[in-house]
Structures are given as structure tokens and as C-alpha cells.
């Protein structure tokens, strides 16, 4: 059986994937359209992008495979980054520096 995608959401069922969508006289299943968009000739889209494309383009037949926000971050950050500084520098340096340092310091500021 082909790559039976569920596009990352419960609404992209086997019934939706096997539904036919037609355009310009050519009819293909939602699954076939999703699979094709992931090929070289189809644009090498990721599965989630292919699902979004097919689900939005053929909303009546394949809309269940449009899973907005269902592509979670593959490697989430364990600890969030520190918050940015609260206030900007009041007196930024002029640009460009007239006499740049020949050898940069080992501990930049």
C-alpha cells in the first residue's frame, strides 16, 4: 500500500485520502495528489506542506487533510532563550568607526 499519510491530524481519514478530486478533467485521490507533491516533479514538498496544499486547493474533497498547525517542531528547545534586554542603548556608537581595532579582542562585548 502506498504511503498512507494522515497529514498529522485526525480529520485526514482513510475516507478523505481515498476521495477523488478532479481538475481540468483529471481525477486523482487526495492521497495521490499529496504523494505527487512530495516527488521531484511535484515540487519536493514536505508532507505537511503537500497536505496543506491539497487540502486547501481541493477543500470540498480533501479539506480534512488541511491540518493547520499540526506540524510540531521536530526538535523543540528544552529551555527557552533568555528574554532580550529590557531597554535599548541610549547612546549607540557611531558607524563606521574611524579607527577600527586591528586585532579584535578575545572577549567581545
C-alpha positions in Angstrom: 0.0 0.0 0.0 1.3 3.5 -0.8 2.4 6.0 1.8 -0.9 6.3 3.6 -0.5 9.7 5.1 -2.7 11.1 7.8 -1.1 14.6 7.4 -0.8 14.8 11.2 -4.4 15.3 12.1 -7.4 13.1 12.9 -9.6 14.6 10.2 -7.4 13.3 7.4 -9.0 9.9 7.4 -8.7 7.0 5.0 -12.1 8.0 3.5 -10.7 11.5 2.8 -7.5 10.2 1.4 -9.4 7.9 -1.0 -11.7 10.6 -2.1 -11.3 11.7 -5.7 -10.8 15.4 -6.6 -11.0 16.5 -10.2 -9.4 19.4 -12.1 -9.3 20.0 -15.8 -10.8 16.6 -16.4 -8.2 14.7 -14.4 -9.3 12.9 -11.3 -6.9 11.7 -8.6 -7.3 10.7 -5.0 -6.3 13.2 -2.3 -3.6 10.7 -1.3 -2.2 10.5 -4.8 -2.1 14.3 -5.0 -0.3 14.5 -1.7 2.2 11.9 -2.7 2.9 13.5 -6.0 3.6 16.9 -4.5 6.4 15.2 -2.4 8.1 13.9 -5.6 10.8 15.7 -7.5 8.4 16.6 -10.4 5.7 17.7 -7.9 8.0 20.1 -6.1 9.5 18.0 -3.3 7.2 19.5 -0.7 7.2 18.2 2.9 4.3 16.0 3.8 2.7 18.8 5.9 3.1 21.3 3.0 1.7 18.8 0.5 -1.3 18.2 2.8 -1.9 21.9 3.3 -1.7 22.5 -0.5 -4.1 19.7 -1.5 -6.4 20.3 1.5 -6.8 24.0 0.6 -6.9 23.6 -3.2 -9.5 20.8 -3.1 -11.2 21.8 0.1 -14.5 20.0 -0.6 -12.9 16.6 -1.2 -9.6 16.8 0.6 -10.1 19.6 3.2 -9.9 17.1 6.0 -6.2 16.9 5.2 -5.6 20.6 5.7 -4.2 20.3 9.3 -3.3 23.9 10.1 -0.8 24.0 12.9 -0.4 20.2 13.1 3.3 20.1 12.1 5.0 20.2 15.5 8.6 21.3 15.9 10.7 18.2 15.4 13.3 19.2 18.0 11.9 21.7 20.4 14.2 23.8 22.5 14.4 22.3 26.0 15.0 25.6 27.7 13.7 28.9 26.2 16.2 31.6 25.4 16.7 34.5 27.8 14.4 37.5 27.3 16.0 40.3 25.3 17.4 43.3 27.1 14.6 45.5 28.5 15.8 48.8 27.1 17.9 49.7 24.1 21.2 51.5 24.5 20.7 55.2 24.9 23.9 56.3 23.1 24.8 53.8 20.3 28.2 54.1 18.8 28.7 55.9 15.6 29.1 53.9 12.5 31.5 53.3 10.9 34.3 53.5 13.5 37.1 55.9 12.3 39.9 53.8 13.7 38.9 50.2 13.8 40.8 47.8 16.0 43.5 45.9 14.1 43.3 42.8 16.3 39.8 42.1 17.7 39.6 41.4 21.4 39.3 37.8 22.5 36.2 38.7 24.6 33.8 40.8 22.5 31.3 43.0 24.3 
